[in-house]
Amino acid sequence: MNRAITGGPPSPHPPPDPPPGPHDPVGAHARHAPWPYARLDVPALRAAGHHPYPVRQFVLKTHSRCNLACTYCYVYEMADQSWRTRPAAMAPATALRAAERIAEHAAAHDLPRVDLVLHGGEPLLAAPAELAAPVEAVRAALARSSPRTRVTASVQTNATLLTRGRIAALAGAGIRIGVSLDGGLPAHNARRVDHAGRPGFGAAARGLRLLARHPAGYAGVLCVADIGQDPVETYESLLAFAPPAIGLLLPLANWSTPPPGRTGRDGGTPYADWLIAVFERWWHDGARRTRIRIFEEVIALLLGLPAATESLGLAPATTAVVETDGSIEQADSLKSAYEGAAATGMTLDTHSFDDLLDHPGFAARQLGREALADGCRSCELVEVCGGGHYPHRYREGEGFRQPSVYCADLQSLIRHIARAVHTATTTQRAAS
């Protein structure tokens, strides 16, 4: 193994913590997560020839507050509470500075495309013109310094504030709309309530019905798997909103905060069972009524094709987050691990996105197989599983070098899909 990467005791001369910032207490990373913060020597890694991959997706936190108070939200209800000290909305000057930094990075790496995701909180708490302004700023900055780089833009919303006017305004700005929902029935969304405890589903359903009339601007629906709900009912109820794609997500959990419903060390594979039930319904449907990303990604990886995901496979992470105050952070999902887990100590005013590439937390997520636990590296499914979603590997005081807390579920799901693909391929060959 590369000497710059070690899973053993901390080096006697470990790399220093990232520069302290407003949400990055000195020493917190190394204390909570020795891997990678005390055990990954990034300068040695670079000297050994491991080159970084540029950032290609930029998540702009345009609004850090939300009109809902979902009881499981990783931004507000989990370990990291940094949102409390940040501005509610991104100032125009911060958006302009973000645009300059994105264009600088695109030009330096000759990027053919950058993907912008407007995120929150709830981004639609801002007026459509304000929401579109950062996207227009990025387009203008790229036109000046990297004119060959094209932009894709989307917004992730809870749909409760969607109106015909907002949908039209976002479509006019070339911003596609993705929606987060827990299923297509009120019972599925009991935890998605407003700050007074009132259900948010009715407003979300109205917004989704409006969005379904504008398929060109409809990116799809994200849904967290809830093993307390019937999986097929959940899937089929979502189809009522005609999503072009469904993202089925495993709950953000780790070895120190186990998944909901998981009991003991041998808790079975309840999440695989849930997903397999949906897969069977989707796979054997007479017509493909929507895409389901996790299934398509597993199939692509089984066939040796690239898959655009950070939760499976060994592709390097290439996503950066810009908070409302101009802080440059790692992926939001890390906030489920510990206070400050996504922090880098970097800001738009003091650092470039190239600086982020050498942050040990970011560099670790670009190492592929070398970043994984010993058992993962030798597993026959590693090319597909990739060790699972990075936050799911966390254990307090050890860091991010364990197998996924969903390891057994992922193995069961991947093997089931592999059998289905093999059977379909064999049948097709026999018929030809």
Residue pairs with C-beta under 8 A, 6 or more apart in sequence:
1 370
2 45
2 48
2 50
2 370
3 41
3 44
3 48
4 40
4 41
4 42
4 44
4 45
4 47
4 48
4 50
5 39
5 40
5 41
5 45
5 367
5 370
5 371
6 39
6 40
7 35
7 39
7 373
7 374
7 401
8 39
10 30
10 34
10 38
10 39
11 38
11 39
11 41
14 30
14 37
14 38
14 39
14 41
15 37
15 38
15 40
15 41
15 42
15 43
15 360
17 26
17 27
17 28
17 29
17 30
17 37
17 345
18 24
18 29
18 343
18 344
18 345
18 346
18 359
18 360
18 361
19 345
19 346
20 26
20 345
21 327
21 343
21 344
21 345
21 346
21 347
22 85
22 325
22 327
23 82
23 85
23 327
23 340
23 343
24 340
24 343
24 344
24 345
25 340
28 338
28 339
28 340
29 37
29 340
29 341
29 343
29 360
29 361
30 37
30 38
31 397
32 337
32 338
32 341
32 396
32 397
32 399
33 337
33 338
33 341
33 361
33 394
33 398
33 399
33 400
34 397
34 398
34 399
35 364
35 398
35 399
35 400
35 401
36 360
36 361
36 363
36 364
36 371
36 399
36 400
36 401
37 360
37 361
37 399
39 399
40 360
40 363
40 364
42 358
42 359
42 360
42 363
45 363
46 52
46 358
50 367
52 357
52 358
52 363
52 366
53 316
53 318
53 357
53 366
54 105
54 108
54 109
54 111
54 318
54 353
54 357
55 105
55 318
55 319
55 320
55 353
55 356
55 357
56 111
56 113
56 114
56 115
56 318
56 319
57 114
57 115
57 116
57 117
57 318
57 319
57 320
58 98
58 102
58 114
58 115
58 116
58 117
58 138
58 319
58 320
58 321
58 322
59 117
59 119
59 319
59 320
59 321
59 322
59 331
59 332
60 90
60 95
60 98
60 116
60 117
60 118
60 119
60 134
60 322
61 90
61 119
61 120
61 121
61 321
61 322
61 323
61 324
62 89
62 90
62 95
62 118
62 119
62 120
62 121
62 123
62 126
62 130
62 131
62 134
62 324
63 88
63 89
63 90
63 120
63 121
63 122
63 123
63 125
63 126
63 324
64 83
64 86
64 87
64 88
64 89
64 120
64 121
64 323
64 324
65 83
65 88
65 120
65 121
65 122
65 125
66 73
66 75
66 76
66 120
66 121
66 122
66 125
66 158
67 122
67 125
67 158
67 160
67 161
67 194
67 195
68 122
68 158
68 160
68 192
68 193
68 194
68 195
68 200
69 76
69 193
69 194
69 195
69 197
70 76
70 77
70 191
70 192
70 193
71 77
71 191
71 193
72 191
72 224
72 251
74 80
74 252
74 332
74 333
74 335
74 336
75 83
75 120
75 121
75 332
75 335
76 83
78 252
78 257
78 335
78 336
79 257
79 335
79 336
79 337
79 338
79 339
79 341
80 334
80 335
80 336
80 337
80 338
80 339
80 340
80 341
80 342
81 339
82 323
82 335
82 339
82 340
82 343
83 121
86 323
86 324
86 325
86 327
87 324
87 325
88 121
88 324
89 125
89 126
89 130
89 324
90 98
90 134
90 322
90 324
91 324
92 133
94 322
94 324
94 325
94 326
94 348
95 133
95 134
95 137
96 137
97 326
97 348
97 349
98 134
98 137
98 138
98 322
98 326
98 348
99 134
99 137
99 138
99 140
99 141
100 141
101 348
101 352
101 353
102 114
102 116
102 138
102 141
102 142
102 353
103 138
103 141
103 142
103 144
103 145
103 146
103 149
104 145
104 352
104 353
105 111
105 352
105 353
105 354
106 114
106 142
106 145
106 146
106 149
107 145
107 146
107 149
108 354
110 146
110 148
111 146
111 149
112 148
112 149
112 150
113 149
113 150
113 151
113 152
114 138
114 142
114 149
114 150
114 151
114 152
115 151
115 152
115 153
115 154
116 134
116 135
116 138
116 151
116 152
116 153
116 154
117 153
117 154
117 155
117 156
118 131
118 134
118 135
118 153
118 154
118 155
118 156
118 175
119 155
119 156
119 321
119 332
120 156
120 157
122 157
122 158
122 160
122 161
123 131
123 155
123 156
123 157
124 131
124 155
124 157
124 161
124 162
124 166
125 161
128 165
128 166
128 169
128 170
128 173
129 169
131 155
131 170
131 173
131 175
132 169
132 170
132 173
132 175
135 151
135 153
135 173
135 174
135 175
136 173
138 151
139 151
142 149
142 151
151 174
152 176
153 173
153 174
153 175
153 176
154 175
154 176
154 177
154 178
154 219
155 170
155 175
155 176
155 177
155 178
156 178
156 179
156 180
156 222
157 177
157 178
157 179
157 180
157 207
158 179
158 180
158 181
158 192
158 200
158 204
159 179
159 180
159 181
159 203
159 204
159 205
159 207
159 208
159 211
160 200
160 203
160 204
160 207
161 203
161 207
162 177
162 206
162 207
162 208
162 210
162 211
163 207
163 210
164 210
167 177
167 210
167 211
167 214
167 217
168 214
170 176
170 177
170 217
171 214
171 216
171 217
175 217
176 217
176 218
176 219
177 211
177 217
177 218
177 219
178 219
178 220
178 221
178 222
179 204
179 207
179 208
179 211
179 220
179 221
179 222
179 243
180 221
180 222
180 223
181 188
181 189
181 192
181 204
181 208
181 221
181 222
181 223
181 238
181 241
182 188
182 189
182 191
182 192
182 223
182 224
182 226
182 229
182 234
183 189
183 223
183 226
183 229
183 233
183 234
183 237
183 238
184 205
184 234
184 236
184 237
184 238
184 239
184 240
184 241
185 201
185 233
185 237
186 199
186 201
186 202
187 229
188 201
188 226
188 229
188 234
188 237
189 199
189 200
189 201
189 204
190 199
192 199
192 200
192 201
192 204
193 199
193 200
194 200
205 241
208 221
208 241
209 241
211 217
211 218
211 241
212 218
212 241
212 242
212 243
215 242
215 244
218 242
218 243
218 244
219 244
219 245
220 243
220 244
220 245
220 246
220 247
220 290
220 291
221 238
221 241
221 243
221 245
221 246
221 247
222 246
222 247
222 249
223 234
223 238
223 246
223 247
223 248
223 249
224 248
224 249
224 250
224 251
225 231
225 248
225 249
225 250
225 251
225 271
225 274
225 275
226 234
226 251
226 260
227 260
227 261
227 270
227 271
227 273
227 274
228 260
228 261
231 274
231 275
231 277
231 278
232 277
232 278
232 281
234 278
235 246
235 278
235 281
235 282
236 281
238 246
238 290
239 289
239 290
242 290
243 290
244 290
244 291
245 290
245 291
245 292
245 293
246 290
246 291
246 292
246 293
247 292
247 293
247 294
248 275
248 278
248 292
248 293
248 294
249 311
250 259
250 271
250 311
250 389
250 392
250 406
250 409
251 259
251 260
252 333
252 336
252 391
252 392
253 259
253 260
253 262
253 336
253 392
253 405
253 406
254 336
254 337
254 391
254 392
254 393
254 394
254 395
254 405
255 393
255 394
255 395
255 396
255 402
255 405
256 394
256 395
256 396
257 336
258 267
258 405
259 271
259 405
259 406
261 267
261 270
262 270
262 405
268 408
269 408
269 409
269 412
270 409
271 406
271 409
272 408
272 409
272 410
272 411
272 412
272 413
272 416
273 412
275 294
275 409
275 413
276 412
276 413
276 416
278 292
279 292
279 295
279 413
279 416
279 417
279 420
282 288
282 290
282 292
282 295
283 295
283 420
293 309
294 309
294 311
294 312
295 417
296 307
297 307
297 308
297 309
297 312
297 313
298 307
298 312
298 384
298 413
298 414
298 417
299 417
299 421
300 306
300 307
301 307
301 312
301 313
301 383
301 384
302 384
302 414
302 417
302 418
302 421
303 421
304 383
306 313
306 315
307 313
307 315
308 315
309 315
310 317
310 319
310 331
310 365
310 389
310 390
311 388
311 389
312 384
312 385
312 386
312 388
312 389
313 383
313 384
313 385
313 386
314 368
314 369
314 382
314 383
314 386
315 368
315 386
316 365
316 366
316 367
316 368
317 331
317 362
317 365
317 366
317 390
318 366
319 331
320 328
320 329
320 330
320 353
320 356
320 362
321 328
321 329
321 330
321 331
321 332
321 342
322 328
322 329
322 348
323 329
325 347
326 347
326 348
326 349
327 343
327 344
327 346
327 347
328 344
328 346
328 347
328 348
328 351
328 353
328 356
329 342
329 343
329 344
330 341
330 342
330 343
330 344
330 359
330 361
330 362
330 365
331 342
331 365
331 390
331 391
332 342
333 389
333 390
333 391
334 341
334 342
334 361
334 390
334 391
335 341
335 342
336 391
337 391
337 394
337 400
338 394
338 396
341 394
344 351
344 356
344 359
344 361
344 362
346 355
346 356
346 359
356 362
357 363
357 366
364 371
364 400
365 371
365 390
368 386
369 376
369 377
369 382
370 377
371 387
371 400
371 401
372 382
372 386
372 387
372 401
372 403
373 387
373 393
373 401
373 402
373 403
375 403
376 382
376 385
376 387
376 403
379 385
381 410
381 411
381 414
381 415
384 414
385 404
385 407
385 410
385 411
385 414
387 393
387 403
387 404
388 403
388 404
388 405
388 406
388 407
388 410
389 404
389 406
390 400
391 400
392 404
392 405
392 406
393 400
393 401
393 402
393 403
393 404
393 405
394 400
394 402
395 402
404 410
